[in-house]
């Protein structure tokens, strides 16, 4: 019995440490601002739907076609999507970039890797919608999953773009350790997701954007994904696309790793994203004039 405890206790402590580390990431510092990209901006703060104070940048276009809320990925901050905002701003859209809870300069200490961050995205939508503009949402990686969940809950979100979003949080977690350390250690670390879910109060059985994406229709969805993604494998994109309803579109970036299409295939990525947004904005004009 003692030998069993001698093995079990260190293993449980290791799993607990990994779970705590995953749910309490180090905050990456902000490394640029819209000023660096010649965009006018305002430092803003607003509440999440569950009353945390979030920090962000409001980039107001002088003649906006609409507003886009931009959601960054895990262990990142608003700077990660600043390049996307720059392209969208040049295309005629006001943009709201913000930090999720426990990241950047927003309040909070624990991340749920998407589940509770929906409350942050909905708070951002509240802020952007107050401008009187129609609102679209863009999400990178974890932010893509958040964008799907947010749009399924708030019909003011008129269009959704995701880049390498996951379809299932449990599926993502299992691949995470396997991709980082190999099959054997990946199998050993599988229980970590249950401890992390307990710490972050995430119901893993419901943490699946592919179960929510159908609710977005008839609003359009544009899914992008690197076909060589090893962090969020491409099967996530296929599951999301299969689960979504029309109007929907999927672009697999050839030869691209996780969220790298913006870097490796920028002309294709941004051409399609901007065209999608402009088509949506044009279709929303009659609604805006009512």
C-alpha positions as CSV (number, residue, x, y, z in Angstrom):
1,X,0.0,0.0,0.0
2,X,2.8,2.4,0.9
3,X,4.5,1.8,-2.5
4,X,1.2,2.6,-4.2
5,X,1.0,5.9,-2.3
6,X,4.6,6.7,-3.1
7,X,3.8,6.5,-6.8
8,X,0.3,8.0,-6.7
9,X,1.0,11.2,-4.7
10,X,3.8,12.5,-6.9
11,X,1.8,11.7,-10.0
12,X,-1.2,13.6,-8.6
13,X,1.0,16.5,-7.6
14,X,2.5,16.7,-11.1
15,X,-0.9,16.6,-12.7
16,X,-2.1,19.3,-10.4
17,X,0.9,21.5,-11.1
18,X,0.4,21.1,-14.9
19,X,-3.4,21.9,-14.5
20,X,-2.6,25.0,-12.5
21,X,0.0,26.1,-15.0
22,X,-2.4,25.7,-17.9
23,X,-5.2,27.6,-16.2
24,X,-2.9,30.4,-14.8
25,X,-0.7,31.4,-17.7
26,X,2.0,34.1,-17.5
27,X,0.8,37.4,-18.9
28,X,2.4,38.3,-22.2
29,X,3.2,42.0,-22.2
30,X,1.8,44.4,-24.8
31,X,4.4,44.9,-27.5
32,X,2.8,47.4,-29.9
33,X,-0.2,49.7,-30.2
34,X,-2.4,50.9,-33.1
35,X,-0.2,54.0,-33.1
36,X,2.6,51.9,-34.5
37,X,0.3,51.0,-37.4
38,X,-0.9,54.6,-38.1
39,X,-4.4,53.9,-36.7
40,X,-6.3,56.3,-34.4
41,X,-7.3,54.6,-31.2
42,X,-8.7,55.1,-27.7
43,X,-7.7,53.1,-24.6
44,X,-10.9,51.6,-23.3
45,X,-12.2,49.6,-20.4
46,X,-15.5,47.8,-20.2
47,X,-17.1,45.0,-18.2
48,X,-17.4,41.4,-19.2
49,X,-20.9,39.9,-18.8
50,X,-19.8,38.5,-15.5
51,X,-18.4,41.9,-14.3
52,X,-14.7,41.6,-14.8
53,X,-13.0,44.8,-16.1
54,X,-11.5,44.2,-19.5
55,X,-8.9,46.5,-21.2
56,X,-8.7,47.1,-24.9
57,X,-8.3,49.5,-27.9
58,X,-11.2,51.1,-29.8
59,X,-10.1,51.9,-33.3
60,X,-12.8,54.1,-34.9
61,X,-12.9,54.4,-38.7
62,X,-14.1,57.9,-39.9
63,X,-16.5,56.3,-42.4
64,X,-17.2,52.8,-41.0
65,X,-18.9,50.0,-42.8
66,X,-19.3,48.2,-39.5
67,X,-17.4,47.2,-36.4
68,X,-15.3,44.1,-35.8
69,X,-14.6,42.6,-32.4
70,X,-11.2,40.8,-32.5
71,X,-10.5,37.9,-30.1
72,X,-6.9,36.8,-29.5
73,X,-5.6,33.3,-28.7
74,X,-4.5,31.5,-25.6
75,X,-1.6,32.9,-23.7
76,X,-1.6,36.0,-25.9
77,X,-3.2,39.5,-25.8
78,X,-4.8,42.0,-28.1
79,X,-1.4,42.6,-29.9
80,X,-1.7,39.2,-31.5
81,X,-4.6,40.4,-33.6
82,X,-3.4,44.0,-34.2
83,X,-2.2,43.1,-37.7
84,X,-5.7,41.7,-38.6
85,X,-7.3,44.9,-37.2
86,X,-5.0,47.0,-39.4
87,X,-6.2,45.3,-42.5
88,X,-9.8,45.5,-41.5
89,X,-9.4,49.2,-40.6
90,X,-7.9,49.9,-44.0
91,X,-10.9,48.1,-45.5
92,X,-13.3,50.4,-43.8
93,X,-14.2,48.8,-40.4
94,X,-13.9,50.1,-36.9
95,X,-12.2,47.6,-34.6
96,X,-12.3,46.6,-31.0
97,X,-9.2,44.7,-29.7
98,X,-9.3,43.6,-26.1
99,X,-7.5,41.3,-23.6
100,X,-9.3,38.2,-22.4
101,X,-9.5,37.6,-18.6
102,X,-6.2,36.7,-17.0
103,X,-4.3,38.0,-20.0
104,X,-2.9,41.3,-21.1
105,X,-4.2,44.1,-18.9
106,X,-7.6,42.7,-18.1
107,X,-8.7,41.5,-14.7
108,X,-8.8,37.9,-13.6
109,X,-6.4,35.1,-12.7
110,X,-7.8,32.0,-14.3
111,X,-8.3,31.1,-17.9
112,X,-10.8,28.5,-19.0
113,X,-9.3,28.4,-22.6
114,X,-12.6,29.6,-24.0
115,X,-15.5,28.6,-21.9
116,X,-15.8,31.6,-19.6
117,X,-14.1,33.9,-22.0
118,X,-17.4,34.0,-23.9
119,X,-18.5,36.4,-21.2
120,X,-15.6,38.7,-22.2
121,X,-16.4,38.5,-25.9
122,X,-20.1,39.3,-25.2
123,X,-19.0,42.3,-23.1
124,X,-16.9,43.5,-26.0
125,X,-19.9,43.1,-28.3
126,X,-21.9,45.2,-25.9
127,X,-19.2,47.9,-26.2
128,X,-18.9,47.8,-30.0
129,X,-22.7,47.6,-30.5
130,X,-23.1,50.9,-28.6
131,X,-21.5,52.6,-31.6
132,X,-24.6,51.9,-33.5
133,X,-22.7,49.9,-36.1
134,X,-23.5,46.3,-37.2
135,X,-21.0,44.0,-35.4
136,X,-18.9,41.1,-36.8
137,X,-16.5,39.0,-34.8
138,X,-13.1,37.6,-35.6
139,X,-11.3,34.9,-33.5
140,X,-7.9,33.5,-33.5
141,X,-7.4,29.9,-32.2
142,X,-9.0,29.9,-28.7
143,X,-10.6,33.2,-29.7
144,X,-12.2,31.5,-32.7
145,X,-13.9,29.0,-30.4
146,X,-15.0,32.0,-28.2
147,X,-16.3,33.8,-31.3
148,X,-18.5,30.8,-32.3
149,X,-20.0,30.5,-28.8
150,X,-20.6,34.3,-28.5
151,X,-22.4,34.4,-31.9
152,X,-24.5,31.4,-30.9
153,X,-25.7,33.4,-27.9
154,X,-26.0,37.0,-29.3
155,X,-27.8,37.7,-32.5
156,X,-26.3,41.2,-32.7
157,X,-23.2,39.4,-34.0
158,X,-23.9,39.5,-37.7
159,X,-20.9,37.5,-39.1
160,X,-18.1,35.3,-37.8
161,X,-14.6,34.7,-39.0
162,X,-12.3,32.2,-37.2
163,X,-8.7,31.3,-37.7
164,X,-7.7,27.8,-36.5
165,X,-10.6,27.5,-34.0
166,X,-11.0,24.3,-32.1
167,X,-14.2,22.2,-32.4
168,X,-13.8,20.4,-29.1
169,X,-11.9,21.5,-26.0
170,X,-11.4,17.9,-24.7
171,X,-10.1,16.9,-28.1
172,X,-7.8,19.9,-28.2
173,X,-6.4,19.1,-24.7
174,X,-5.7,15.5,-25.6
175,X,-3.7,16.5,-28.7
176,X,-1.9,19.3,-26.8
177,X,0.2,17.1,-24.6
178,X,0.7,14.5,-27.4
179,X,1.9,17.1,-29.8
180,X,4.3,18.7,-27.2
181,X,5.8,15.6,-25.7
182,X,4.9,12.6,-27.9
183,X,2.4,9.7,-27.6
184,X,3.5,8.2,-24.3
185,X,3.7,11.4,-22.3
186,X,0.6,12.6,-24.0
187,X,-1.3,9.6,-22.8
188,X,0.1,10.0,-19.3
189,X,-1.0,13.7,-19.2
190,X,-4.6,13.1,-20.4
191,X,-6.0,13.3,-16.8
192,X,-4.7,16.8,-16.5
193,X,-7.6,18.1,-18.5
194,X,-10.1,17.0,-15.8
195,X,-8.1,18.7,-13.1
196,X,-7.8,21.9,-15.2
197,X,-11.5,21.8,-15.9
198,X,-12.2,21.5,-12.2
199,X,-9.9,24.4,-11.4
200,X,-11.5,26.6,-14.1
201,X,-15.0,25.4,-13.6
202,X,-15.5,24.1,-17.2
203,X,-18.0,21.4,-18.1
204,X,-15.9,19.5,-20.5
205,X,-18.9,17.6,-22.0
206,X,-20.4,20.9,-23.1
207,X,-17.1,22.7,-24.2
208,X,-17.6,22.0,-27.8
209,X,-18.1,24.8,-30.3
210,X,-19.1,22.3,-32.9
211,X,-22.3,21.8,-30.9
212,X,-23.1,25.6,-31.0
213,X,-22.1,26.6,-34.5
214,X,-25.3,25.6,-36.1
215,X,-27.2,28.2,-34.0
216,X,-25.4,31.0,-35.9
217,X,-27.3,30.5,-39.1
218,X,-28.6,32.4,-41.1
219,X,-25.7,34.7,-40.2
220,X,-22.6,33.9,-42.3
221,X,-19.5,32.0,-41.0
222,X,-16.1,31.9,-42.6
223,X,-13.7,29.3,-41.2
224,X,-10.0,29.3,-42.0
225,X,-7.4,26.8,-40.9
226,X,-3.8,25.7,-41.7
227,X,-3.9,22.3,-43.3
228,X,-0.6,21.4,-41.5
229,X,-1.8,22.6,-38.1
230,X,-0.3,20.4,-35.3
231,X,-1.7,22.4,-32.4
232,X,-5.3,22.4,-33.5
233,X,-5.4,19.6,-36.1
234,X,-7.3,20.3,-39.3
235,X,-10.1,17.8,-38.3
236,X,-11.4,20.5,-36.0
237,X,-12.1,22.7,-39.0
238,X,-13.9,19.9,-40.8
239,X,-16.0,19.2,-37.7
240,X,-17.0,22.8,-37.4
241,X,-17.8,23.1,-41.1
242,X,-19.9,20.0,-41.1
243,X,-21.8,21.1,-38.0
244,X,-22.4,24.7,-39.3
245,X,-25.4,25.6,-41.5
246,X,-25.5,27.7,-44.5
247,X,-24.2,30.3,-45.3
248,X,-20.8,28.9,-44.5
249,X,-17.4,28.7,-46.1
250,X,-14.1,27.0,-45.3
251,X,-10.6,27.8,-46.5
252,X,-7.7,25.5,-45.7
253,X,-4.4,27.3,-46.0
254,X,-2.0,25.1,-47.9
255,X,1.2,24.3,-46.1
256,X,0.4,26.5,-43.1
257,X,0.8,25.7,-39.4
258,X,-1.3,27.1,-36.5
259,X,-2.5,30.7,-37.3
260,X,0.3,31.1,-39.8
261,X,-1.8,31.7,-42.9
262,X,-1.8,35.4,-42.0
263,X,2.0,35.3,-42.3
264,X,2.6,32.7,-44.9
265,X,-0.4,33.3,-47.2
266,X,-1.4,36.9,-46.3
267,X,-2.7,37.9,-49.8
268,X,-5.1,34.9,-49.8
269,X,-6.0,35.1,-46.2
270,X,-6.8,38.8,-46.1
271,X,-8.4,38.9,-49.6
272,X,-11.0,36.4,-48.5
273,X,-11.5,37.8,-45.0
274,X,-12.0,41.3,-46.3
275,X,-14.3,40.2,-49.1
276,X,-16.4,38.2,-46.6
277,X,-16.7,41.3,-44.3
278,X,-17.6,43.6,-47.1
279,X,-20.2,41.2,-48.5
280,X,-21.7,41.0,-45.0
281,X,-21.6,44.8,-44.5
282,X,-23.3,45.4,-47.8
283,X,-26.0,42.9,-47.1
284,X,-26.6,44.5,-43.7
285,X,-27.2,48.0,-45.1
286,X,-31.0,47.6,-45.5
287,X,-31.3,46.4,-42.0
288,X,-29.3,49.4,-40.7
289,X,-31.5,51.9,-42.5
290,X,-34.7,50.6,-41.1
